[in-house]
């Protein structure tokens, strides 16, 4: 998606004293959407869009080796968490040098980016010219992303004029898919991690619905000695709106046998997802899945799209819509945002 030019006269000018450090990619994209990219002075090690931000000083680093298979990465991160250690480190010396007026971070997932606690601890050392304001984002659904954009805009003193266009693109998809009958909505499972297997929660089930798909139905447990569903019915094993992504057992996936499988591993680009998918091809249950047999398995660039709760979640919605209903949508993401997985 195109981000506003800071020189655009339609954008409310920001105070010249702004010095913004973004410690999560989605926040960097929000700042750029608001026309404030030129006020960024530092970024996280993962912030890479818009591409010009890659020239900014890097203020965080992972405490684990991010290379290797999904299982190797999972084991490294698990070992850190089990040792009560943070997964990422904040470069306090770099922050001291940059003297930001605002730091944008997140409190949604300690595995995805530097934690709010680590940021607050780092900020406590910045005393030369006063402590910066910390803007903490915690998006779980699409409405939270809209609220985050408004919050960042308010804290930085600009109007979120680009937000209306994002909402309109979502509405355009909803209008086209809303009339679809249940039978016209393919069942879909979105995979957020390959090994061990994890389905995608938070905003992804919402995007699936808007794109004209549906999650597979899972058995509804009954309360003891009752014909009514239990009051504490568990979340879907395939992901629930606003809830953390759940681990997914292979036998549960086999039982659901979805029409479509979409791979969007957290932090993996399209090529790395395609390579990691070879692990799935070796699983004994893989070839028996309906989606595999009918050629309805898709790799996506989860790192640039689905894993980032920022403006490009709208692009992610359009990618899903294009995959699920090519008769209705042709946005042109194929090849760059997604591709069909060949057996």
N, C-alpha and C positions, 0 to 999 in steps of 0.2 A: 504494500500500500504506500501511497505517496504521503509524506509528512509535510506540514506547512513550512514555508520559508520564513525564518525569523524576521526578514525584512519586509514581509507582507504587511501592508498598511492596515489590513483588516484584523490583525492580531494586536491585542492590547500590549503596549510596551511593558517590559518587565523592569523593575528597579535595577539600575546599573550595578548595584552592590551585590546582586545575587551571585553566589558561588555554590553550585549544586554538585554533590557527589551522589551517584546512584549505585546502590550495591545489589541490584537485581535487574536482569535484562528487561522485564516487563515494565519496571519503573522508568528505565532509560527511554523506552519507547513512548511511555506516557509523557515524559518531559519533552521529547521531540514532537509529539503530536500537538502539544500546547504551544509550539513555536519557540521553545526555550533551549534548544540544543546548544546554542552558542554560550549558554551560561553553565553548561556542564564543565567541571574542572577535574573530575575523577570518576572512575567506574569500577565495577567488579571484574574479575577475570573472565566472566562469561558474557559480559555486555558486548555485543558485536553488531547491533543494528539500531539506527542507520550506520552504515559502514564507517562513516567518518569518526564515530566515537572510539574506534579501535586505536586511534592516535592518542587518546587520553591516558593519563597515569592510572595504573592498576592498583587498587587498594585492598584486594582480597586474594587469597590463594587457598586451594583445597589442601587438607592434611593427608590426603590419600592420592594414590596414582590413579588418574581417571582413565588410563588406557587399559585395554584388556577386554575380556568378555563381560557380558552382563552379570554372570555368576561371580566372576572375580571381583568386579566392582561392588556387588552386593555384599560379599564377604568382608571386604575392606571397610565399607561404611558401617556394617553391623558390628565389627570389632571395635570401631571407634565409639559407637553409641553405647555398646555394652560396657565400655570402660568409662562411661560418663564424660566423654571428651567431646568437644565441638568438632564438627566435620570440616569447618573452614576457619581460617584465621584472618583477622583484620590487621592491616598494616597501620598501626597507630602513628608511626613516624611519618608515613606518607600523608596521613590525615592532618597531622600537626603542621606539615609543610604547606598543604593546600589550603588550610584554614577555611573550610566550607561554612557557608551560612545555613545550609540545609543538607541533611543526609536522608535519602529515601531508601528504605529497607522494607523487610517483610517479617511477619510473624506467623506465616501460614505453614511452613514446612522447614524443619531444621536440616533436612537432607538435601533440599533443593538449592538453598542459598544460605548465606551467613545469617545466624539467628539474631533476633532483636536483642537478646541479652548480651551477646558479644558486641553488638554495636553500641549499646548503652555503656558497657564497660570501657570501650575505646573512647567514646565521647567524653567520659569523665576525666580523661587526661588532657583534653583540649581546653586550656584555661587562658591562653595568651590574650586572645581577643574575644573572650566569651564563648560559651558553648553553642554549637549549632543546633537548630531545631531538627528533631528527628521525626520524619513522617513515616509511620509504619503502616503497611498495607497488609490486609488479611483476606484476600478474595477467595470465595468458595463457589459462587455462582455468578452468572453474567451480570446481574444487577449490582453485585459487589464491585465489579470492574468499573461499571459506570460511576458508582459512588467514589471509587478510588480516583478516577480521573477528575471528578469534581473536587475532591478533597485536595489533591495535589495542586490543582489550579487555584483554589482558594488560598492555600498556604503560600503559594508563590506569587499571588497577586495578579493573576490573569483570568480571562474568561474562557471556559471550555467550549469554544465555538465549534470545534471539530466533532464534538460528541454527537450532535444531531445527525450527522452523516453516517456515523457508525450505527446508530440505532435504526436509521432508515434502511440500511443494507440488511440488517437482521430482519426487519419487518418485511422487506421484499421477499426473503426466503420463506418466512412464515406464511405469507399470503399464498404463495404457490403450493406449499405442502399441506396447509391446513385441511383442504378438501379431501386429501387422500384417505381412503378407507384403511382399516387395520390390515386387510389382506394385501394392500398395495404398499405397505410399509415393511421392507425387509427387516428381519431380525439381525441385529448386529452386535458383535462384541468387540470393544476397543481394548487393545492390549498395551498397557503402559510400561510393562517390564517383561523381558523374555524369560530369564532364568534367575530365580523362580518366577513363575507366571503370575502376573498381576493385571487385573482389570483396571479401567480408568474411571475414577469418581469425580468429585467436585463438579466442575462446569461441563464435563464431557457428556454425561447423560442428557443434559439440557440441550446441548448442541445436536446430539443424535435426534432428539424429538423435533427440533426446529428444522433439521435437514431432511425430515421425512422418513426416518427410521424408527426402530423401537428396540428396546433391550429384550432379550429372551425372557419369557416368563419363568419364574422359579417357584417351586412348591411353597405354598403358604402353610406354615405349621399351625395346628389347631391347639387351643388351650386344652388341658387335661379334662376328659369327660365332658367335652363340649363340641358342638358343631360349628362354633364361631372361631374366627382367627384369634390367635393369641394377641393380647394387648401389646406385648413387647416384641412384636414381629421384627426379626432381624432385617438389616439392609440387604439389598440385592447383592448376590455374589458377583454380579457383572458391573457393579458401580451404582451408586445412588447420588442423586442431586445434592450437592452441598456437603457430602461426606468424603472422608479420605478414601483413596483408592484401596480396594481390598485385594488380598492375595487370592488367587484363583486355582482351585484344584483341577487337574486334568479331567478327572471323571465328571466333574460338574460341567466343564466345557463340552465334553462328549455328550452328556445327557441333553444339554441345550441345543447342540448341533445347529449353530446359527447359519443364516443365509450368507452373511458377510463377516469377514474378519478384517479389522483395520489395525495395523501395527504402528504405534506412535511412542516408542520407548523414550523415557525422559532423558533429555540431553543428547540424543542421537540424531544425526542428520540423516538424510535420505539414503546415502550410500552405506553408512554404518548400520542403519536399520536393515537394509537389504542383506548385508553380510551376516548380521546377527541372526537373521531369520533362518539361516541354514541350520541352526540348532533345532528349530521347530520341525524342519523337514525330517530330522533324524528320529523324532519321537514316534513310537509305535502307533500312537492314536492319531497322528496327524493326517495320514492319507485317507482315513475313514470319515473325516469331517466333510459335511455337505459343501461348505464354502470352498474347501480345497478341491473337491471333485468338480465343482462347477466354475472354477477359476475366479472366485470372488474373494481373493485375499489381496490386500493392498498394503504397501509400505508408504509411510509418510515421513516428512521432515518434522518430527515431533519437537525437536529442539527449537526450531524457528517459529513454529505455529502452536500446536496443541498444548505444549507444556508451559507456555508463557501467558499468564492471565493479564494481558494488556490489550491494546488496540487490535492486534492481529488475531485475536480469537474470532473476530468477524471473518477474516480470511480462512481460519480453520473451519468455521461453519460452512463457508462456500466450498471448501475442499470436500467436506463430507457430503454436501448436497450434490456436488458434481459426480462423486463416486456412486452415491445411492440412486440418483435420478438423472442420468445423462440426457434423458428425453426432455427434462425441464431446465437443466442448468448446464451452461458451457462457459465457465469463467476463465479457462486457460491455465489452470494450475498444473495440469498433467505434465510430468517430466521434471518439473522443478519442485513442486510441493508434494506430489504423490506419483506412484507408479504401481502397476499391477505386478504382483509377485509371481514369477514363473517357477514352475515346479522343477 
